[in-house]
């Protein structure tokens, strides 16, 4: 059971290194500082779902440390558990405006913990909107 999950995660990590064109993303959240999109082609499983989420930083206020480090967008490989409204992030690949990877702001997790966020927080809204998009696909 673990081998397919590891293979699936490896495939998604490879996808994160080369962001797909904008038409491959479904908008989830949009604020003056940041936009959050769900990759249309990376949904796997029957739940929890493994997905790619793109964070586009429009303003320094979205993430001052990342912005100052040159990050303008990041792609997370995440799992969304729609039954419990929880999420966890397996990896983050940060990118500069020109598409180069910003290694100092990229990370992989070996065993990330599940997190539940307040319903009206960005994390809570991401799970709610992501799960709604996933339900519409099935």
C-alpha positions in Angstrom: 0.0 0.0 0.0 2.9 2.4 0.8 4.7 1.8 -2.6 1.8 3.2 -4.7 1.6 6.2 -2.4 5.3 6.8 -2.7 5.2 6.5 -6.5 2.2 8.8 -6.6 4.0 11.4 -4.5 7.2 11.1 -6.6 5.2 11.8 -9.8 3.5 14.8 -8.2 6.9 16.2 -7.0 8.2 15.9 -10.5 5.2 17.9 -11.8 5.8 20.6 -9.3 9.2 21.4 -10.9 7.5 22.5 -14.1 4.3 24.5 -13.6 1.6 23.9 -16.2 0.1 26.7 -18.3 -2.5 28.9 -16.6 -5.4 27.1 -18.3 -4.4 24.0 -16.3 -5.5 25.7 -13.0 -8.9 26.3 -11.4 -9.1 29.5 -9.3 -10.0 28.8 -5.7 -9.3 32.0 -3.8 -8.3 35.5 -4.9 -7.2 38.5 -2.7 -5.2 41.6 -3.4 -2.1 40.0 -2.0 -2.4 36.4 -3.2 -4.3 34.1 -5.6 -4.7 30.4 -4.9 -5.4 27.9 -7.7 -5.9 24.1 -7.9 -4.3 22.1 -10.7 -7.0 20.5 -12.8 -5.0 17.4 -13.6 -3.4 16.3 -10.4 -6.3 14.9 -8.4 -5.6 11.4 -7.3 -7.4 8.9 -5.1 -10.9 8.8 -3.6 -10.0 10.8 -0.5 -7.9 12.1 1.0 -7.1 13.7 -2.3 -3.5 14.5 -3.5 -3.5 17.8 -5.3 -1.2 20.6 -6.5 -2.0 24.1 -5.3 -0.4 27.2 -6.7 0.0 30.3 -4.6 0.7 33.5 -6.7 2.1 36.3 -4.5 0.8 39.6 -5.9 2.2 41.7 -3.0 4.8 41.5 -0.3 2.1 41.3 2.3 1.2 37.8 1.2 4.5 36.4 2.5 7.1 39.0 3.3 10.0 36.5 3.9 9.3 34.6 0.6 8.8 37.9 -1.3 12.1 39.3 0.0 13.7 36.0 -1.1 12.5 36.5 -4.6 9.5 34.1 -4.6 6.6 35.2 -6.8 4.7 31.9 -6.8 4.9 28.5 -5.1 3.4 25.1 -5.9 2.4 22.9 -3.0 1.8 19.1 -3.2 -1.0 18.7 -0.6 -3.5 16.2 0.6 -7.1 17.4 1.3 -9.3 15.3 3.6 -12.8 16.5 2.8 -14.4 14.4 5.4 -12.5 16.0 8.3 -11.7 19.4 6.6 -8.0 18.8 7.2 -4.9 19.3 5.0 -1.2 18.6 5.0 1.6 19.8 2.7 4.1 17.3 1.4 6.2 19.7 -0.5 6.5 23.3 -1.6 8.4 24.4 -4.6 9.0 28.2 -4.7 9.6 30.0 -8.0 11.0 33.4 -9.0 9.2 35.5 -11.5 11.3 34.1 -14.3 10.4 30.5 -13.4 13.7 29.6 -11.6 13.3 27.5 -8.5 14.1 29.4 -5.2 15.6 26.6 -3.2 15.8 28.5 0.1 12.0 28.7 0.2 11.3 25.2 -1.2 10.9 22.2 1.1 9.9 18.6 1.3 8.2 16.9 4.3 8.8 13.3 5.2 5.7 12.9 7.4 3.7 16.1 7.5 1.0 16.4 10.2 -2.6 16.9 9.3 -3.9 20.4 10.2 -7.3 21.8 10.6 -7.7 25.6 10.1 -10.4 28.0 11.3 -13.2 28.0 8.7 -12.7 31.6 7.6 -8.8 31.4 7.5 -7.1 31.1 4.1 -6.2 27.5 5.0 -9.9 26.7 6.0 -11.2 28.4 2.8 -8.6 26.5 0.7 -9.9 23.2 2.0 -13.5 24.1 1.6 -13.1 25.5 -1.9 -10.7 22.7 -3.0 -13.2 20.0 -1.7 -16.1 21.7 -3.5 -14.0 21.6 -6.8 -13.2 18.0 -6.2 -16.8 17.1 -5.5 -17.8 18.7 -8.8 -15.3 16.5 -10.7 -16.7 13.2 -9.3 
